Protein backbone atom coordinates (compact mmCIF):
# COMPACT_ATOMS: atom_id res chain seq x y z
CA UNK A 1 0.00 0.00 0.00
CA UNK A 2 1.13 3.58 -0.60
CA UNK A 3 2.26 5.80 2.25
CA UNK A 4 -0.23 8.12 4.03
CA UNK A 5 -0.58 11.61 2.55
CA UNK A 6 -1.06 14.25 5.27
CA UNK A 7 -2.32 17.76 4.43
CA UNK A 8 -3.06 20.92 6.39
CA UNK A 9 -6.21 22.88 5.48
CA UNK A 10 -6.76 26.55 6.33
CA UNK A 11 -8.37 29.71 4.93
CA UNK A 12 -6.72 33.13 4.89
CA UNK A 13 -9.76 34.89 3.48
CA UNK A 14 -13.27 34.29 2.16
CA UNK A 15 -14.16 31.50 -0.25
CA UNK A 16 -15.42 32.82 -3.58
CA UNK A 17 -16.29 31.45 -7.00
CA UNK A 18 -18.01 28.53 -8.68
CA UNK A 19 -17.56 24.84 -7.87
CA UNK A 20 -18.60 21.59 -9.53
CA UNK A 21 -18.86 18.46 -7.46
CA UNK A 22 -18.49 14.91 -8.81
CA UNK A 23 -21.43 12.94 -10.12
CA UNK A 24 -23.79 11.55 -7.53
CA UNK A 25 -22.26 8.40 -6.04
CA UNK A 26 -25.58 6.69 -5.31
CA UNK A 27 -26.89 7.34 -8.81
CA UNK A 28 -23.57 6.34 -10.42
CA UNK A 29 -23.58 2.90 -8.77
CA UNK A 30 -27.20 2.29 -9.75
CA UNK A 31 -26.74 3.56 -13.31
CA UNK A 32 -23.93 1.08 -13.87
CA UNK A 33 -25.75 -1.86 -12.30
CA UNK A 34 -29.01 -1.31 -14.18
CA UNK A 35 -27.15 -0.68 -17.45
CA UNK A 36 -25.38 -4.01 -16.92
CA UNK A 37 -28.79 -5.66 -16.42
CA UNK A 38 -30.25 -4.13 -19.60
CA UNK A 39 -30.04 -5.83 -22.97
CA UNK A 40 -28.03 -3.58 -25.29
CA UNK A 41 -25.88 -0.45 -25.02
CA UNK A 42 -26.41 2.27 -22.42
CA UNK A 43 -24.45 5.55 -22.20
CA UNK A 44 -23.81 7.45 -18.97
CA UNK A 45 -22.65 11.08 -18.85
CA UNK A 46 -21.22 12.60 -15.67
CA UNK A 47 -20.53 9.30 -13.89
CA UNK A 48 -18.51 9.70 -10.70
CA UNK A 49 -14.98 8.53 -11.50
CA UNK A 50 -13.97 7.48 -7.99
CA UNK A 51 -12.50 4.39 -6.38
CA UNK A 52 -15.88 3.28 -5.02
CA UNK A 53 -17.57 3.48 -8.42
CA UNK A 54 -14.64 1.83 -10.20
CA UNK A 55 -15.07 -1.11 -7.79
CA UNK A 56 -18.60 -1.50 -9.15
CA UNK A 57 -17.30 -1.25 -12.74
CA UNK A 58 -14.71 -3.97 -12.12
CA UNK A 59 -17.23 -6.29 -10.47
CA UNK A 60 -19.78 -5.96 -13.28
CA UNK A 61 -17.06 -6.49 -15.89
CA UNK A 62 -15.97 -9.70 -14.17
CA UNK A 63 -19.58 -10.93 -14.38
CA UNK A 64 -19.90 -10.37 -18.12
CA UNK A 65 -20.88 -6.72 -18.72
CA UNK A 66 -18.73 -4.81 -21.24
CA UNK A 67 -17.90 -1.38 -19.82
CA UNK A 68 -15.63 1.37 -21.17
CA UNK A 69 -15.37 5.08 -21.99
CA UNK A 70 -15.84 6.88 -25.28
CA UNK A 71 -13.66 9.71 -26.63
CA UNK A 72 -15.70 12.27 -24.63
CA UNK A 73 -15.21 10.50 -21.33
CA UNK A 74 -18.76 9.18 -21.19
CA UNK A 75 -19.25 5.62 -20.01
CA UNK A 76 -20.62 2.95 -22.34
CA UNK A 77 -22.16 -0.24 -20.92
CA UNK A 78 -23.20 -3.26 -22.96
CA UNK A 79 -25.42 -5.21 -20.61
CA UNK A 80 -25.97 -8.94 -20.21
CA UNK A 81 -29.70 -8.73 -19.47
CA UNK A 82 -31.52 -9.72 -16.29
CA UNK A 83 -30.50 -13.26 -15.41
CA UNK A 84 -27.40 -13.12 -17.61
CA UNK A 85 -24.63 -12.62 -15.04
CA UNK A 86 -21.64 -14.95 -15.44
CA UNK A 87 -19.69 -16.70 -12.73
CA UNK A 88 -16.69 -14.45 -11.90
CA UNK A 89 -13.32 -16.16 -11.96
CA UNK A 90 -11.99 -14.36 -8.87
CA UNK A 91 -13.33 -12.67 -5.75
CA UNK A 92 -15.03 -9.30 -6.19
CA UNK A 93 -12.81 -6.67 -4.51
CA UNK A 94 -15.08 -3.92 -3.19
CA UNK A 95 -12.26 -1.77 -1.83
CA UNK A 96 -13.89 0.65 0.60
CA UNK A 97 -17.34 0.68 -1.02
CA UNK A 98 -20.20 -0.44 1.19
CA UNK A 99 -22.68 0.63 -1.48
CA UNK A 100 -21.06 -1.59 -4.12
CA UNK A 101 -21.03 -4.52 -1.71
CA UNK A 102 -24.63 -4.36 -0.54
CA UNK A 103 -26.16 -3.61 -3.94
CA UNK A 104 -24.16 -6.30 -5.73
CA UNK A 105 -24.98 -8.84 -3.03
CA UNK A 106 -28.62 -8.23 -3.91
CA UNK A 107 -27.95 -8.48 -7.63
CA UNK A 108 -26.17 -11.85 -7.49
CA UNK A 109 -28.57 -13.32 -4.90
CA UNK A 110 -31.08 -14.27 -7.62
CA UNK A 111 -28.52 -15.52 -10.18
CA UNK A 112 -27.11 -19.02 -10.49
CA UNK A 113 -23.61 -18.05 -9.39
CA UNK A 114 -21.50 -18.12 -6.23
CA UNK A 115 -19.50 -15.00 -5.57
CA UNK A 116 -16.94 -14.03 -2.94
CA UNK A 117 -16.85 -10.42 -1.74
CA UNK A 118 -13.68 -8.95 -0.21
CA UNK A 119 -12.75 -5.43 0.82
CA UNK A 120 -10.17 -3.23 2.49
CA UNK A 121 -9.69 -3.25 6.30
CA UNK A 122 -12.25 -0.47 6.81
CA UNK A 123 -14.98 -2.18 4.75
CA UNK A 124 -14.17 -5.53 6.34
CA UNK A 125 -15.18 -4.11 9.73
CA UNK A 126 -18.68 -3.21 8.52
CA UNK A 127 -21.54 -5.64 9.27
CA UNK A 128 -23.57 -7.05 6.37
CA UNK A 129 -26.27 -8.80 8.39
CA UNK A 130 -28.98 -6.30 7.41
CA UNK A 131 -28.61 -7.38 3.78
CA UNK A 132 -28.04 -11.06 4.46
CA UNK A 133 -31.34 -11.44 6.35
CA UNK A 134 -33.78 -10.46 3.55
CA UNK A 135 -31.69 -12.07 0.79
CA UNK A 136 -31.68 -15.32 2.77
CA UNK A 137 -35.47 -15.18 2.87
CA UNK A 138 -35.37 -14.96 -0.95
CA UNK A 139 -33.40 -18.21 -1.07
CA UNK A 140 -29.77 -17.06 -1.31
CA UNK A 141 -27.30 -18.67 1.07
CA UNK A 142 -24.15 -17.22 2.58
CA UNK A 143 -20.76 -18.40 3.78
CA UNK A 144 -19.79 -15.70 6.23
CA UNK A 145 -17.87 -14.92 9.42
CA UNK A 146 -19.72 -15.05 12.75
CA UNK A 147 -19.84 -11.24 12.73
CA UNK A 148 -21.49 -11.13 9.25
CA UNK A 149 -18.54 -9.25 7.78
CA UNK A 150 -16.29 -9.54 4.75
CA UNK A 151 -14.94 -11.74 3.35
CA UNK A 152 -18.19 -13.53 2.56
CA UNK A 153 -19.59 -15.71 -0.23
CA UNK A 154 -23.05 -15.36 -1.74
CA UNK A 155 -24.63 -18.47 -3.28
CA UNK A 156 -27.41 -17.27 -5.56
CA UNK A 157 -30.77 -19.02 -5.88
CA UNK A 158 -32.66 -19.56 -9.16
CA UNK A 159 -35.54 -19.20 -9.07
CA UNK A 160 -35.44 -16.93 -6.02
CA UNK A 161 -38.48 -16.50 -3.81
CA UNK A 162 -40.46 -13.24 -3.82
CA UNK A 163 -40.85 -11.75 -0.35
CA UNK A 164 -42.55 -8.95 1.54
CA UNK A 165 -40.00 -7.37 3.85
CA UNK A 166 -40.39 -4.56 6.34
CA UNK A 167 -37.14 -2.65 6.86
CA UNK A 168 -36.28 -2.77 10.59
CA UNK A 169 -33.96 0.23 10.12
CA UNK A 170 -34.23 2.84 7.37
CA UNK A 171 -31.65 1.90 4.73
CA UNK A 172 -31.67 2.74 1.03
CA UNK A 173 -28.92 0.16 0.47
CA UNK A 174 -30.91 -2.72 1.98
CA UNK A 175 -34.04 -1.62 0.11
CA UNK A 176 -32.10 -1.46 -3.16
CA UNK A 177 -30.46 -4.85 -2.60
CA UNK A 178 -33.90 -6.47 -2.29
CA UNK A 179 -35.19 -4.62 -5.37
CA UNK A 180 -32.19 -5.73 -7.43
CA UNK A 181 -32.67 -9.35 -6.33
CA UNK A 182 -36.35 -9.03 -7.27
CA UNK A 183 -35.49 -8.23 -10.89
CA UNK A 184 -34.69 -11.90 -11.57
CA UNK A 185 -37.29 -13.32 -9.16
CA UNK A 186 -40.63 -14.51 -10.58
CA UNK A 187 -43.59 -12.70 -9.02
CA UNK A 188 -43.91 -9.56 -6.93
CA UNK A 189 -41.47 -8.65 -4.15
CA UNK A 190 -42.35 -5.84 -1.74
CA UNK A 191 -40.29 -3.65 0.56
CA UNK A 192 -42.13 -1.79 3.32
CA UNK A 193 -40.36 1.39 4.32
CA UNK A 194 -41.51 2.93 7.65
CA UNK A 195 -39.24 5.94 7.08
CA UNK A 196 -38.57 7.28 3.61
CA UNK A 197 -35.03 6.90 2.30
CA UNK A 198 -33.39 8.05 -0.94
CA UNK A 199 -35.48 6.85 -3.87
CA UNK A 200 -32.97 6.70 -6.74
CA UNK A 201 -33.52 2.96 -7.23
CA UNK A 202 -37.28 3.34 -7.66
CA UNK A 203 -36.90 6.25 -10.09
CA UNK A 204 -34.19 4.59 -12.15
CA UNK A 205 -35.79 1.16 -12.34
CA UNK A 206 -38.92 2.75 -13.78
CA UNK A 207 -36.75 4.59 -16.31
CA UNK A 208 -35.19 1.30 -17.43
CA UNK A 209 -38.65 -0.20 -17.93
CA UNK A 210 -39.07 -2.31 -14.80
CA UNK A 211 -42.55 -2.70 -13.32
CA UNK A 212 -42.25 -0.77 -10.05
CA UNK A 213 -45.07 0.70 -7.98
CA UNK A 214 -44.87 2.88 -4.87
CA UNK A 215 -47.81 3.27 -2.49
CA UNK A 216 -48.28 5.29 0.69
CA UNK A 217 -50.28 3.35 3.31
CA UNK A 218 -50.68 4.59 6.89
CA UNK A 219 -47.55 6.72 6.60
CA UNK A 220 -45.41 3.89 5.22
CA UNK A 221 -44.10 3.44 1.68
CA UNK A 222 -44.65 0.08 -0.02
CA UNK A 223 -42.36 -0.50 -3.01
CA UNK A 224 -43.32 -3.43 -5.26
CA UNK A 225 -41.09 -4.88 -7.99
CA UNK A 226 -42.35 -7.43 -10.50
CA UNK A 227 -39.89 -9.97 -11.86
CA UNK A 228 -38.70 -11.32 -14.12
CA UNK A 229 -37.91 -7.94 -15.60
CA UNK A 230 -36.62 -6.95 -19.04
CA UNK A 231 -34.62 -3.72 -18.82
CA UNK A 232 -34.11 -1.42 -21.79
CA UNK A 233 -30.81 0.44 -22.36
CA UNK A 234 -30.77 4.17 -21.59
CA UNK A 235 -28.96 7.44 -22.19
CA UNK A 236 -28.29 8.92 -18.74
CA UNK A 237 -26.85 12.08 -17.18
CA UNK A 238 -25.69 11.90 -13.56
CA UNK A 239 -26.20 15.12 -11.53
CA UNK A 240 -23.70 16.38 -8.96
CA UNK A 241 -23.72 14.53 -5.65
CA UNK A 242 -25.49 16.46 -2.85
CA UNK A 243 -23.44 14.53 -0.28
CA UNK A 244 -20.28 15.91 -1.89
CA UNK A 245 -21.80 19.38 -2.24
CA UNK A 246 -22.28 19.36 1.55
CA UNK A 247 -18.56 20.07 2.09
CA UNK A 248 -18.12 23.29 0.08
CA UNK A 249 -21.59 24.32 1.28
CA UNK A 250 -20.65 24.17 4.97
CA UNK A 251 -17.23 25.65 4.23
CA UNK A 252 -18.84 28.75 2.70
CA UNK A 253 -21.29 29.06 5.60
CA UNK A 254 -18.57 29.12 8.29
CA UNK A 255 -15.79 31.16 6.60
CA UNK A 256 -16.59 34.91 6.95
CA UNK A 257 -17.26 36.79 3.71
CA UNK A 258 -17.71 33.65 1.60
CA UNK A 259 -20.04 33.59 -1.41
CA UNK A 260 -20.02 30.55 -3.71
CA UNK A 261 -22.10 28.74 -6.33
CA UNK A 262 -22.18 24.96 -6.61
CA UNK A 263 -23.36 24.00 -10.09
CA UNK A 264 -25.55 21.14 -11.35
CA UNK A 265 -26.37 19.43 -8.04
CA UNK A 266 -29.09 16.83 -7.51
CA UNK A 267 -31.78 18.16 -5.17
CA UNK A 268 -33.98 15.07 -4.87
CA UNK A 269 -36.14 15.63 -1.78
CA UNK A 270 -34.88 12.38 -0.25
CA UNK A 271 -31.32 13.78 -0.31
CA UNK A 272 -31.60 17.39 0.94
CA UNK A 273 -32.12 16.86 4.65
CA UNK A 274 -28.84 18.69 5.33
CA UNK A 275 -30.01 21.78 3.44
CA UNK A 276 -33.26 21.81 5.41
CA UNK A 277 -31.38 21.53 8.73
CA UNK A 278 -28.85 24.21 7.78
CA UNK A 279 -31.65 26.57 6.77
CA UNK A 280 -33.27 25.96 10.17
CA UNK A 281 -29.92 26.99 11.68
CA UNK A 282 -30.02 30.26 9.72
CA UNK A 283 -28.03 29.33 6.61
CA UNK A 284 -28.34 31.48 3.48
CA UNK A 285 -28.77 28.73 0.85
CA UNK A 286 -30.86 29.18 -2.29
CA UNK A 287 -31.49 27.43 -5.62
CA UNK A 288 -31.33 28.77 -9.16
CA UNK A 289 -31.83 27.24 -12.60
CA UNK A 290 -34.00 24.42 -11.28
CA UNK A 291 -34.67 21.68 -13.82
CA UNK A 292 -35.19 17.93 -14.19
CA UNK A 293 -32.66 15.59 -15.81
CA UNK A 294 -33.39 11.90 -16.26
CA UNK A 295 -36.19 12.02 -13.72
CA UNK A 296 -33.99 13.65 -11.06
CA UNK A 297 -34.42 17.30 -9.91
CA UNK A 298 -31.26 19.39 -10.37
CA UNK A 299 -30.32 22.98 -9.43
CA UNK A 300 -27.44 25.39 -8.98
CA UNK A 301 -26.92 26.13 -5.26
CA UNK A 302 -25.93 29.59 -3.97
CA UNK A 303 -24.34 29.70 -0.49
CA UNK A 304 -23.24 32.74 1.52
CA UNK A 305 -21.53 33.03 4.90
CA UNK A 306 -24.17 32.96 7.63
CA UNK A 307 -24.47 33.33 11.39
CA UNK A 308 -25.70 29.91 12.45
CA UNK A 309 -27.63 29.03 15.59
CA UNK A 310 -27.78 25.69 17.38
CA UNK A 311 -30.95 23.61 17.07
CA UNK A 312 -32.32 20.23 18.06
CA UNK A 313 -32.14 18.14 14.86
CA UNK A 314 -35.26 15.96 14.48
CA UNK A 315 -34.13 12.30 14.44
CA UNK A 316 -36.66 11.42 11.73
CA UNK A 317 -34.65 13.43 9.20
CA UNK A 318 -31.58 11.18 9.62
CA UNK A 319 -32.35 8.82 6.68
CA UNK A 320 -32.31 11.82 4.31
CA UNK A 321 -28.87 13.04 5.41
CA UNK A 322 -27.12 10.18 7.17
CA UNK A 323 -23.85 10.67 5.25
CA UNK A 324 -23.86 14.42 5.87
CA UNK A 325 -23.90 14.37 9.67
CA UNK A 326 -20.10 14.57 10.07
CA UNK A 327 -19.94 17.90 8.22
CA UNK A 328 -23.12 19.09 9.98
CA UNK A 329 -21.23 18.55 13.25
CA UNK A 330 -18.62 21.00 11.93
CA UNK A 331 -21.33 23.56 11.15
CA UNK A 332 -22.68 23.03 14.68
CA UNK A 333 -19.22 23.70 16.10
CA UNK A 334 -19.40 27.20 14.57
CA UNK A 335 -23.02 27.93 15.57
CA UNK A 336 -24.32 29.96 18.50
CA UNK A 337 -25.52 27.66 21.29
CA UNK A 338 -26.13 23.91 21.40
CA UNK A 339 -26.96 21.56 18.55
CA UNK A 340 -28.44 18.23 19.64
CA UNK A 341 -28.35 15.25 17.25
CA UNK A 342 -29.89 11.89 18.19
CA UNK A 343 -31.07 8.72 16.45
CA UNK A 344 -27.69 8.23 14.78
CA UNK A 345 -26.54 4.80 15.98
CA UNK A 346 -26.03 3.81 12.32
CA UNK A 347 -23.06 6.20 12.20
CA UNK A 348 -21.14 3.81 14.45
CA UNK A 349 -21.13 1.25 11.60
CA UNK A 350 -19.87 3.32 8.67
CA UNK A 351 -16.29 3.41 7.37
CA UNK A 352 -15.43 4.34 10.95
CA UNK A 353 -17.38 4.91 14.15
CA UNK A 354 -18.27 8.39 12.96
CA UNK A 355 -19.78 9.51 16.27
CA UNK A 356 -16.67 8.60 18.26
CA UNK A 357 -14.19 9.89 15.68
CA UNK A 358 -15.99 13.21 15.19
CA UNK A 359 -16.35 13.71 18.95
CA UNK A 360 -12.65 13.09 19.49
CA UNK A 361 -11.58 15.39 16.65
CA UNK A 362 -13.90 18.23 17.65
CA UNK A 363 -12.56 18.02 21.20
CA UNK A 364 -9.05 18.44 19.76
CA UNK A 365 -10.30 21.68 18.23
CA UNK A 366 -11.56 22.92 21.59
CA UNK A 367 -15.23 22.27 20.83
CA UNK A 368 -17.39 21.20 23.83
CA UNK A 369 -19.02 17.95 22.73
CA UNK A 370 -21.04 15.31 24.58
CA UNK A 371 -21.25 11.83 23.07
CA UNK A 372 -24.22 9.53 23.70
CA UNK A 373 -25.02 6.06 22.39
CA UNK A 374 -26.85 7.48 19.36
CA UNK A 375 -25.70 11.05 18.88
CA UNK A 376 -23.71 14.14 19.78
CA UNK A 377 -24.50 17.40 21.55
CA UNK A 378 -22.22 20.18 20.36
CA UNK A 379 -21.81 23.64 21.88
CA UNK A 380 -20.71 26.00 19.13
CA UNK A 381 -18.28 28.90 19.13
CA UNK A 382 -20.80 31.47 17.91
CA UNK A 383 -18.71 32.11 14.82
CA UNK A 384 -15.37 32.44 16.59
CA UNK A 385 -12.46 30.58 15.03
CA UNK A 386 -11.90 27.07 16.34
CA UNK A 387 -8.74 26.56 18.34
CA UNK A 388 -7.22 23.54 20.02
CA UNK A 389 -4.65 23.10 22.76
CA UNK A 390 -1.79 23.37 20.30
CA UNK A 391 -1.02 25.18 17.07
CA UNK A 392 -2.21 22.77 14.37
CA UNK A 393 -4.17 19.74 15.58
CA UNK A 394 -3.55 16.50 13.70
CA UNK A 395 -6.78 14.62 13.08
CA UNK A 396 -6.79 10.84 12.60
CA UNK A 397 -9.35 10.32 9.82
CA UNK A 398 -9.49 6.54 10.40
CA UNK A 399 -9.44 5.81 6.63
CA UNK A 400 -12.86 7.50 6.36
CA UNK A 401 -13.33 9.89 3.44
CA UNK A 402 -16.16 11.87 5.07
CA UNK A 403 -14.22 12.31 8.30
CA UNK A 404 -11.21 13.59 6.36
CA UNK A 405 -13.27 16.08 4.35
CA UNK A 406 -15.28 17.24 7.38
CA UNK A 407 -12.16 18.14 9.35
CA UNK A 408 -10.62 19.72 6.24
CA UNK A 409 -13.67 22.03 6.25
CA UNK A 410 -13.19 22.66 9.97
CA UNK A 411 -9.62 23.68 9.24
CA UNK A 412 -10.87 26.56 7.10
CA UNK A 413 -12.56 28.07 10.17
CA UNK A 414 -9.76 27.36 12.66
CA UNK A 415 -7.08 29.61 14.05
CA UNK A 416 -4.08 27.61 12.86
CA UNK A 417 -5.56 25.20 10.36
CA UNK A 418 -6.17 21.47 10.75
CA UNK A 419 -3.83 18.72 9.59
CA UNK A 420 -5.44 15.51 8.32
CA UNK A 421 -3.22 12.48 8.87
CA UNK A 422 -4.10 10.91 5.50
CA UNK A 423 -6.19 12.34 2.65
CA UNK A 424 -5.96 9.26 0.41
CA UNK A 425 -9.45 7.99 1.39
CA UNK A 426 -11.01 11.16 -0.08
CA UNK A 427 -10.47 9.60 -3.53
CA UNK A 428 -13.17 7.02 -2.78
CA UNK A 429 -15.88 9.64 -3.39
CA UNK A 430 -14.44 13.10 -4.21
CA UNK A 431 -11.03 12.94 -5.93
CA UNK A 432 -11.15 16.64 -6.89
CA UNK A 433 -11.92 17.86 -3.35
CA UNK A 434 -8.49 19.35 -2.46
CA UNK A 435 -8.03 21.31 -5.73
CA UNK A 436 -11.68 22.46 -5.60
CA UNK A 437 -11.07 24.03 -2.18
CA UNK A 438 -7.93 25.71 -3.47
CA UNK A 439 -9.84 27.10 -6.46
CA UNK A 440 -12.33 28.65 -4.02
CA UNK A 441 -9.51 30.29 -2.03
CA UNK A 442 -8.51 27.79 0.65
CA UNK A 443 -4.86 27.13 1.52
CA UNK A 444 -3.41 23.60 1.58
CA UNK A 445 0.04 22.74 2.89
N, C-alpha and C positions, 0 to 999 in steps of 0.2 A: 504494500500500500504506500501511497505517497505520503510525504511529511505534512503535518498540520500547517495551515497558512493563517497566521494571526494578522489581524488588522485593527487599527484604531480609527474610530468614527467620531467626528466632531463637526460643529458648524460655527463659522466665524461671521455669519451674517444670515439674512433671510434666504429661504429657498424660493426660487422664482423659475418660471418657465413651463414647458409642456413635457409630459412624460407619457410613454407607452409602456404598458405592462404586458407580460407574455400572455399567450392564449390561455384560456381557462383550462386548468388541469383536469377538473372533473369532466368537462365536455370533451377534452382531447382524448382521454382514456375511452370514453363511451363511443366517440366517433370512430376510433380505430376498431374497437371490438365489433360494433354493429356493421361497419364496412366489411370486416373479415367474415361476417356471417351472411352478408348479401351475396347474391349470385351476379357477378359482373364487376365492373370497374367503378369505384367511387373516388372522388377527388376532395381533398380537405385543405382549405386555405387557413393560414393563421394557427396551425397546430403548435402547441407548446413543445419546443425542442429542448426538453430537460431530461435528466437521468431517469426520473420516474416514468415518463412517457416512453422513453426509449426502451425501458424494461418491458413495457406492454408490446411495443413493436417487435422486439426480439422473440417474445413468447409466442405471439401470433404467427410470426414467420416460421418458427420451429414446428408449428402445428398445421402448416400448409398454405397460409395466406401469403400472397406475393405483395410486398410493400416496398416502396421506394419514393424518391423525390424527382419532380420534373425540373426543367431548366429554370423555372421561376421560384423554386423552393417549396412548391406545394406538394403535398403528399398524395400518392396514388396507391390505392389498395385494390387488388384483385381478390375478391372473396371466394371462400370455398362453399358457401351456402350453409344454412342451418342443418346440422347433422353431419357436416362434411369435415370436421376436424380430424387431423391425422395424429397418430401416436408420435409424440416427440422422442427423439433419440437420446436426449440428455435431460437432466433436471432443468426446470424453469427458474432462472435466477432473477428474483424480484428486486434485488438491490435493497433500497430503502423504502420501496413503494407498497404501503399497505393497501392503497386503492387497487393497484394492479393485482395484488394477491387475492383479495376478497372477491373482486369481480370475476377474475379468471377461474377461481375455484367454482363459482356458480356456473360459468360457461361450460367447463369440462364435466361438471357433475351429471349432465344428461347426455354425454357422449360415451361411446364404447372405447374409452381409453383410460389408462392409468398414468397419472402425472405426478411427479415429485416437485414440490415447491421449496426453494431455498432462498435465503436472504442474508443481508449483512447483519452484524451483531445487534444493531438497534432494532431492525425489523424482527429478528429472531426472539426478541424479548416480548413481542406483542401477542396477546392471546387471540386465537382464531375460533374459539368456541362458539361465539355468537353466529358465525356463518356455518360452522359444522352442524349445529343442531337442526336448522331447517333443511339443509341439503341432505342430511341423513334421513329425514322424514320422507324426502323425495326418492330415496333408494340408493343414493351414493354411499360409499363406505370409505373409511379413512384409516390410514396407518399414521399415528401421531404420538407425540410425547405425552406424558401424563398431564402436562400443563397446557395442552392444546396449542402448542407453538411450533414454529418452523424449526427444523425441516419436517414436512409432512407429505404424505402421498394421498391423492384423491383417486378413488376407483369409481369411474362413472357407471351409471346404470342406464340401460336402454331396453325397453322404454322406461323412463322415469315415471314417478307417480305424482299426479297433480295434488297440491295441498292447499289448505287455507291456513295462513300463519299470521298470528298477531305479534307484532314486534314488541318484545318486552322492554326494550330501550330504543328510543328514536335513533335510527341509523340508516342513512341513505345508502351506505355500502351494503348492508345486509339486505335491505329491500331490493337493491339492484342485482345482487347475486341471485336471489330467488327468481326475479324476473328473467334474468339471462338463462337460468336453468329451465324456466318454463317455456322458452322458445322451442326447445326440442322435446317437449313433454306433451303427449296427447291429452287434450282436454283443457279445462280452465283452472289455472292456479291463481290464488288470491292472496294478497298481502294486506293486512289491516294495520293501519298506521294511526295510533292514538294521537301522536303529535306530528305535524307536518314537517317533512324534511325536504331537502333540495329535490326538485322534480325533473332533472335533466333526462333521466332514463325514460320516464313516461313520455315526455315531449319528443325525444329522439326516436323512440321505438315507433310511435305513431308516424313520424316522418318517413321512416324506412318501410312503412306498410304493415306493421304488426297490428293485430287486433288487440287494442288496449282500451279499457274503460276505467274511468275514475269516478267514484260516487262519494258523496258526503252523507253519512248516516250517523245521527246522534253525536255530531262533533268529531267523528272519526272519518278518515279517508280509506276507502276500499279500492285497491288497484287490482284489476283482473287482467290476466294475460292468457290468450288462447293459443295453444300450440296444436299442431306443429306449424310454425310460422314459415312464410316465404318472404324474405326481405329483399327489397329492391335497391340497387345502388343509388347513391346520392352525390350531389355537389354541395359541399358544406363550407361555411365560414365560421371559424371559432372566435368568439369575442374575447376581449381581455378579461383576465381572471380577477373577480372582485376580491378574492382572498389575497392576491398579490397587490392589488390596488390599495389594500388596507395599510400597507407600510408607508408609501409616500403620503397617503392621506393623513395619517396620524402625525407623521413628521412635519407636514405643513401646519397642522393645528397647533403644535407645541413649540415651534421655532418662531419667535417674534418677527413680525413683518412679512411672513411668508404668504405667497399667492401663487398657486399652481393650478394647472389643468392636467387631468389624466384622461387621455383620449380612448374612445372605443372600448368601454368597459361593460360587461354584462351586468344588468341590474334586475335580474330575475328576482321576484319578491321573496323566494325561498332562500336567497343568498345575501340580502341586504340588511340583516339584523344589526350588524355593526353600525351602518349608517344611521339607522333609527336610534340606536343607543347614543351615538355621538351627538346627534341632533338634540336628544333629550338633555345631554350634558352642556348644550349651548354651542355646538359646533356650527360654523358657517360652511355648509356643504350644499351645493345645488347642482341640478342637471341641466344640460343643454343638448340640442340636436338629438332628441330622443327618437328612436326608430326601432324596428324589429328586423332581425336577420336570422333566417333559418328557424323561425319560431321562438327565438330568444330575444327579450327586450335588451336594448343596448343604448348607452348614452355617453356623452362626455361629462366628466365630473369636475366641478370647480370647487377648490378648497382654499380658504383663507385662515390665517392665524386667528385663534379664538380663545377667549377666556372661558375655560371649562369649569363646571361645577360637579362635585361628586353626587352620585345618585345610587339608588338601590336597583340593580339590574334584575328585571323579572326573570326567574329561572326558565319560564316557558319559552323564552326567545333563544335559549342555548342551541337547539338544533339548527337554527338559521345562521349561526355565527360561531360554531364550535371551534373552527380553526383560527378565528380572529381574536380569541380571548387573550392570548399572550400580548398582542400589541395593544389591545384595549387596556390591559393592566398598566402599560406604559403611559397611555393617555390619562388614566386615573392617577398616576403618580404626579402628574402636572396639574391636576384639577384642584379646585378649592373645596376642602372638606373630604368626607369619606365616601368611597365607592364600595358597595357591598355586592359581591358576586357569589351566588350559590347554585347548587344543582349541577356542578361541573365535575363529578367524579370520573367521567369519561376521560378527562384530561390527564388522569394519572396513567392512562394506558395508550398514549400516543407514542411518537418517536422517543420521547422521554416522559418522565413524570412532570408534566408541564406546570402543575401547581407548585410542586416543591422547588423546581429549578427556577421558576420566575420569582417565587418568594425569596429564595436565597440571593438571587442576583439583585433584586430591588433593594434588599437590606444592605448589600454592598454599596449601593448608591445613596444610602442614607434615608431610604423611604420607609416610614413606619408601615409594616404589613403584618397582618394576622392570618395564619393559615388554619383552615378547618379541614374536615374530611372531604368536603365537596366544594371548596371555594376559597376565595381570598377577600379580606377587607383591607383596603388600601387608603391611607390618609395622604392626600396630595400636598404638593408644595405651594399651591395657589399661584403657579406660574413662575416661581423662582427656580433658577437652575438647580439641577440635581447635583449633589456632591457627596462623595463617600469619605471614608476615613483616611484615604491616601490619594495621591494625585490622579492617577488613571487606573481605575479598577479593572481587573482582568476577569472577564466573565467566562465560565466554563459552559459552552453551549450544548454539551452532551450529545454531539452529533445530530442535533435537531435544527433543521433549517429555519423553522419559525422562531425558535428561541434566539438563534443567531441574528436574524433580521430584526426582531423586536428590540434587542439590546443595542443593535446598531442605531436604531431610531432613537433610543434613549440617549445614546451618546451625543446626538445632535442638540439635545437640550440639557447637557451636563456641563459642569464648570471646566473640567479638564479632559473631556472625551471619555469614551469607553473602549476598551480593547477586548475584542472577541478572540478567544483562544484558537479558533479554527473556523474559517469561513467556507471551507470546502462543501459542507452539506447544503449551502444555499443553492448550489447547482442542481439539486434535486427538483426544485420548483421554479427558481427565478435566477437563471444564470446571469442576466444583465443587471441585477440589483446594485452591485457596487458602482459600476459606471453610470447608472441612472441617477444615483444620489449625487455623484460628482457633477453631472450635467446640470442638476438643479442648484448646485452651489455648496454642497457638503464637502468636507475635507477628509480624506482617507490617508492614513500613514501606515 
